[in-house]
């Protein structure tokens, strides 16, 4: 859902490091932590303690602990509640409240939190849980009271608390009610930018862009230099598809607050999204010049250089980063990609094999295997992939698909089919396994399996353009099924009208139907977008039949030069050009 992505992006990427509030555990973490009898915290002043824990209460706590360990949370809850009533120690009420929240028992939660607040009215966690309980129950007045208390007790931590509540309430379908409660809070506590900021986040979750823009602007009216709000204002524009507005907002903010690198970095990201790589590179270059230790910006600058085919400049940056242990694996991966691009297979493999830690380890290994496949070193590639299966069990599916493709390239279609069929036992409806098996089935003339697998994909997703195209194209060998093929291909073309392979399939259908002039239009459009061998063979054949033989020979000669062993081109040469010659 949008709000989960939105909060994730805002809190973990764009807004990282902006908050000044101290770290506290989230609502969910507090609720689900194991039930244990905690050792006493620092000693409470004697005047605040009713008595030492007497044997009856100790027995009660031990019974609650054992019940919690056995998953008997109702018994544990009653034990902690009773202990909280007998002993003036907020820890027992706190434990009871968290168990009640975990059990989603609103009445018991309220009872426990009430005891907790009587014993420690300034505890922000108690107020947070009380606010959540009130919001879930639809009690706006109580929710506002508790939110107001949190704002007063812990103003620096209010934003984090509100975002935690928003995440929980979104899952409960209570975002609208939380927004209304914040409205009431804004009236009670005017001039609080954070309240409007959270409302802006909620408005985006409710898909109300205009309201989100209004509320974030209200936050900025109160706190104009708040980078988090400035960034989110620009992010709203990005999410709305208005990159020009986002660029304008961020440029203005960067000029107003030239020392704020977070604004500059987001501007660079927006420019990259808009394919304005030169401008993005200039921003990263300025950041690196002012802060040579900013390795993240150096990586970003190097990637921009790669996008602009300035491989040498990118290489220089990556090699400098090899001296920094935390960046050497990432740098090594991209140095491998540069050597791969240059056609230096052994150098590329050497770099990929040096990536032994971090998030790019698997990507390096799989890229190395792919490179070996391109070089037709199939046995070595297969050996590497087999090792990866044990090292990266979470990537099992991707490895299987790559192995299947590897066997397919060697024309070991039966072996590929067996591998995919075995995998489908564990993943019976997995789309990519079904699609790949359909392709392999076609190679050994198992059209029944091809059709069954593609139809299974379409039963789950009737809008899968790739499956529609494959199924429609597969039917073109049977004149009795042209009408059926046309139905599938028209649907695919409607979904992706500019996709080259779909235009090619539809053009080939039109050729089969004898509509040559229409066919050549689609095939020429497909060939202009993607000069792939099969498309070239189709276009050449239609041109040949139309009497445009010189054009056909020109297209064929260009294609066969690039792919001298391609089956489609060789078949065209034998069937069409052979007779001519």
Buried (B, 14 or more C-beta within 10 A) or exposed (E): EEBEEBBEBBBEEBBEEBBEBEEBEBBBEBBEEEBEBEEEEEEEEEEEEEEEBEEEBBEBBEBBBBBBEEEBBEBBBBBBBBBBBBBBBBBBBBBBBBBBBBBEBBEBBBBBBBBBBEBBEEBBBBBBBBBBBBBBBEBBEBBBBBBBBBBEBBEEBBBBBBBBBBBBBBEEEBBEBBBBBBBBBBEEBEEBBBBBBBBBBBBBBBEBBEBBBBBBEBBBEBBEEBBBBBBBBBBBBBBBEBBEBBBEBBBEBBEEBEEBBBBBBBBBBBBBEBEBBEBBBBBBBBBBEEEEEBBEBBBBBBBBBBBBEBBEBBBEBBEBBBEEEEBBBBBBBBBBBBBBEEEBBEBBBBBBBBBEEBEBBBBBBBBBBBBBBEBEBBEBBBEBBEEBEEEBEEBBBBBBBBBBBBBBBBEBBEBBBBBBBEBBEEBEEBBBBBBBBBBBBBBBEBBEBBBBBBEBBBEEEEEBBBBBBBBBBBBBEEEEBBEEBBBBBBBBBEBBEEBBBBBBBBBBBBBBBEBBEBBBBBBBBBBEBBBBBBBBBBBBBBBBBBEBBEBBBEBBEEBBEEBEEBEBBBEBBEEBBEEEE
